[in-house]
């Protein structure tokens, strides 16, 4: 599916989801920085990476 095929409603939903993914990435990275337990820190960083991948995948729909 290319951007020209998206309805206004779909584009708005995609933009909202992109914003949510960006927020999750930032929050998980911030939590990782505050965490003193290495294992939990790695989990937060892993979650951040997963949401960054989600963001990147969604961005591909806009290209």
C-alpha positions as CSV (number, residue, x, y, z in Angstrom):
1,X,0.0,0.0,0.0
2,X,1.4,3.4,-0.9
3,X,0.6,6.8,0.6
4,X,-1.7,7.7,-2.3
5,X,-3.9,4.8,-1.4
6,X,-4.5,5.8,2.2
7,X,-7.7,7.5,3.2
8,X,-7.5,10.6,5.4
9,X,-8.7,8.5,8.4
10,X,-6.0,5.9,7.8
11,X,-3.3,8.6,7.4
12,X,-4.4,10.2,10.7
13,X,-4.4,6.8,12.5
14,X,-0.9,6.1,11.1
15,X,0.4,9.5,12.3
16,X,-1.1,8.9,15.7
17,X,0.5,5.5,15.9
18,X,3.9,6.9,14.8
19,X,3.7,9.4,17.6
20,X,2.8,6.7,20.1
21,X,5.8,4.6,19.0
22,X,8.1,7.6,19.3
23,X,6.8,8.2,22.9
24,X,7.3,4.6,23.8
25,X,10.9,4.5,22.5
26,X,11.7,7.7,24.4
27,X,10.1,6.4,27.6
28,X,11.8,3.0,27.6
29,X,15.2,4.6,26.9
30,X,14.6,7.0,29.8
31,X,13.7,4.2,32.1
32,X,16.7,2.3,31.0
33,X,18.9,5.2,31.9
34,X,17.4,5.4,35.4
35,X,17.7,1.7,36.1
36,X,20.6,0.3,38.2
37,X,19.7,-3.3,37.6
38,X,21.5,-4.4,34.4
39,X,19.0,-7.1,33.4
40,X,16.0,-4.8,33.8
41,X,18.0,-2.0,31.9
42,X,18.5,-4.5,29.0
43,X,14.8,-5.3,29.0
44,X,13.9,-1.6,28.7
45,X,16.4,-1.2,25.9
46,X,15.0,-4.2,24.1
47,X,11.5,-2.8,24.4
48,X,12.8,0.5,23.0
49,X,14.4,-1.3,20.1
50,X,11.2,-3.2,19.3
51,X,9.1,0.0,19.3
52,X,11.8,1.7,17.1
53,X,11.3,-1.2,14.6
54,X,7.5,-0.7,14.7
55,X,8.1,3.0,14.0
56,X,10.4,2.3,11.1
57,X,7.9,-0.2,9.7
58,X,5.1,2.3,9.9
59,X,7.3,5.0,8.3
60,X,7.8,2.7,5.3
61,X,4.1,3.1,4.5
62,X,4.7,6.8,4.0
63,X,7.5,6.3,1.5
